[in-house]
């Protein structure tokens, strides 16, 4: 009886008999999930790849992990929780920005790792490095300016105290302007 519903598109709701079908489907999905988890995880999500034969000139932006084993010239910026890995054959002549940057090849330019920058033994960085945590293996080459560690900013404290002092007048102004608009 449930085979009659197979030709329906996936987005279409079905009859009350569907919960029984979904229960068997979920047990099958659980079994397939447990078998796929046996494979060693490389990343929480699949990384995009710029392979050895690829050369890119310009601006590269994204919001997922990126593995560069080719040549990139220009600007390379990854957002959110993205990790940039420059492979052993990778050569990046760009300003680089990501949550985590792993260098196994060559990077020329400003490297900004919001959380961490790792420089492996085969890695070379020529330029500026700015990060909270920096790890450098024996044999790695780093030439340039380094700013590592959490920065203590006194400006936010000043802004908070200034906002607190003027907070009442700012709130009353926004309420008055909001009321006038209504």
C-alpha positions in Angstrom: 0.0 0.0 0.0 2.8 2.5 0.8 4.5 1.8 -2.6 1.7 3.8 -4.2 3.0 6.9 -2.6 6.5 6.5 -3.9 5.8 8.5 -7.2 4.9 11.6 -5.2 7.4 14.4 -5.1 9.3 14.8 -1.8 7.9 18.2 -0.9 4.2 17.0 -1.0 2.5 16.1 2.3 1.0 12.7 2.4 -1.7 10.7 4.2 -1.7 9.6 7.9 0.0 6.3 6.9 3.3 8.3 6.4 4.4 8.3 10.1 4.8 4.5 10.0 6.9 4.8 6.8 9.0 7.6 8.3 9.7 5.4 11.4 11.2 2.7 9.2 13.0 5.4 7.2 14.5 6.9 10.3 15.8 3.6 11.5 17.4 3.1 8.1 18.8 6.6 8.3 20.2 5.9 11.8 21.9 2.7 10.5 23.5 4.6 7.6 24.6 7.4 9.8 26.4 5.1 12.2 28.2 3.4 9.3 29.3 6.7 7.8 30.6 7.9 11.1 33.2 5.1 11.0 35.1 7.0 8.4 37.7 9.4 9.8 36.3 13.0 9.9 38.4 15.4 7.9 36.2 18.5 8.7 32.8 19.1 10.0 31.9 20.2 6.5 33.6 19.4 3.2 36.3 21.8 2.3 36.5 23.6 -1.1 39.7 23.0 -2.9 42.0 25.0 -5.2 44.2 22.3 -6.5 47.8 22.3 -7.7 47.1 23.2 -11.3 44.8 26.2 -10.6 45.9 29.8 -10.5 43.5 32.5 -9.3 44.1 36.3 -9.5 41.6 38.5 -7.7 39.4 38.3 -4.6 38.3 35.0 -3.1 35.6 35.1 -0.4 33.6 32.4 1.2 32.0 31.0 4.3 33.3 27.4 4.3 36.7 25.7 4.8 39.1 26.2 1.9 42.2 24.1 0.9 44.6 25.9 -1.4 47.3 23.8 -3.1 47.5 26.1 -6.2 48.4 29.7 -6.7 46.2 32.6 -5.4 47.1 36.3 -5.9 45.0 39.2 -4.6 42.8 38.9 -1.5 41.5 35.8 0.3 38.8 36.3 2.9 36.8 33.6 4.7 34.0 34.4 7.2 32.3 32.8 10.2 34.0 29.6 11.4 36.0 28.9 8.3 39.5 27.4 8.2 42.0 28.2 5.4 44.7 25.6 4.8 47.5 26.4 2.4 48.8 23.0 1.2 52.5 22.0 0.7 52.3 23.0 -3.0 50.2 26.2 -2.3 51.5 29.7 -3.0 49.4 32.6 -1.8 50.4 36.2 -2.6 47.4 37.8 -0.8 46.1 39.3 2.3 44.5 36.4 4.1 41.7 36.4 6.7 40.0 33.4 8.3 39.1 32.1 11.7 42.0 29.6 11.5 44.9 29.6 9.1 47.1 26.6 8.6 50.2 27.1 6.4 52.1 24.2 4.9 53.1 26.0 1.8 54.1 29.7 1.1 52.2 32.8 2.0 53.2 36.4 1.2 51.1 39.1 2.6 49.1 39.9 5.8 47.8 36.8 7.5 44.9 37.4 10.0 43.7 34.3 11.9 40.9 35.4 14.3 41.5 32.3 16.5 44.7 30.6 15.4 47.5 30.5 12.9 49.5 27.3 12.5 52.8 27.3 10.6 53.9 23.8 9.8 57.5 22.7 9.3 57.2 23.0 5.5 55.4 26.4 5.8 56.7 29.9 5.0 55.1 33.2 5.8 56.6 36.5 4.6 54.6 39.5 5.8 52.5 40.4 8.8 50.8 37.9 11.1 47.9 38.9 13.4 46.2 36.3 15.6 45.1 35.3 19.1 47.2 32.0 19.1 50.3 31.2 17.0 51.9 27.8 16.6 55.2 27.4 14.8 56.8 24.0 14.1 60.6 23.5 13.9 61.8 24.2 10.3 59.1 26.7 9.5 60.1 30.2 8.2 58.4 33.4 9.4 59.7 36.8 8.2 57.8 39.9 9.2 55.7 41.5 11.9 53.9 39.3 14.4 51.0 40.3 16.7 49.9 37.3 18.8 47.7 37.1 21.9 44.4 38.6 23.0 44.4 42.3 22.6 43.2 44.3 25.6 41.2 47.2 24.3 40.4 50.1 26.6 38.3 51.8 24.0 35.2 49.6 24.6 35.3 50.5 28.3 35.3 54.1 27.4 32.5 53.7 24.9 30.4 51.8 27.5 31.0 54.4 30.2 30.1 57.2 27.7 27.0 55.4 26.6 25.9 54.9 30.2 26.4 58.6 31.0 24.4 59.7 28.0 22.1 56.6 28.0 19.0 58.3 29.5 19.0 61.2 27.0 19.6 58.8 24.1 16.8 56.5 25.1 14.3 59.4 25.6 15.3 60.8 22.2 14.7 57.5 20.5 11.4 57.0 22.3 10.2 60.6 21.3 11.3 60.1 17.7 9.6 56.7 17.6 6.4 58.2 19.1 6.4 61.1 16.7 6.7 58.8 13.7 3.7 56.8 14.8 
